[in-house]
Amino acid sequence: MCRPYDPELAAALAMMAEVDISDLAAARAAQAREVAARFAASDATGVEVTLLTAPGSDGAPDVPLRVYRPAGSRGEPLPALYAPHGGGFVLGSPDVDHETNLRLTRELGAIVVSPDYRLAPEHPYPAALEDCYAGLSALARDAAELGIRPDRIAVGGDSAGAGLAAALALLARDRGGPAICFQYLCSPALDDARELRANSGQRRRRLGFAPCPLARPRLRSACPATSVAPRRRRWSEHLSRARG
């Protein structure tokens, strides 16, 4: 289905590769093949990668967590970045951001955690968000055991991952925790409108992405510090602010 877009985006849109998800199974298989090649060639020097699971929310399946830790850092509490992967909420896995997470772990000297959340349409909203929240809650609850500083947990992501990170910040605020010190949003799925339209607040709350903490200054005091940056900036330039 074609949808209107801002004419100013036309030049950038022409440079973007088209992603055909009309056959979702085929799209997932194609992405998995591409990612597998990059995964096999990735450089994990200086990083320990382990797999954990977090109990699911309200009877949901356990959530697999891929944990990246600077080698030789055990025993030293470190800041953590909780980073859901992108993929339009219908594609991807932690493998998508494997190279990025390895680099962030080395450059930041922090623990990076990527949740393998359930995908739509098989698992519609709020499955992905609740999976991510379950993983974030487990990090905060088991921070001492995992060697994480509970006061320096940040959330961040790219595209759908950024949307989930923003939604996590709002959900954590509304549920009274876990505490989030910073959020990094790269090309997030957010509405930058400065005024609510009729019924839009209810719709956004249902989607889990509103009210937008970036667009409404009166809400910023209730949300963690935020950095929104274009893709050309390196994650580490912004996330170093959360290192403490």
Beta strands, then each sheet from edge to edge (+ up, - down):
strand 1: 47-54
strand 2: 63-70
strand 3: 78-82
strand 4: 111-115
strand 5: 148-158
strand 6: 182-186
strand 7: 225-229
sheet 1: 1+ 2- 4+ 3+ 5+ 6+ 7+
end
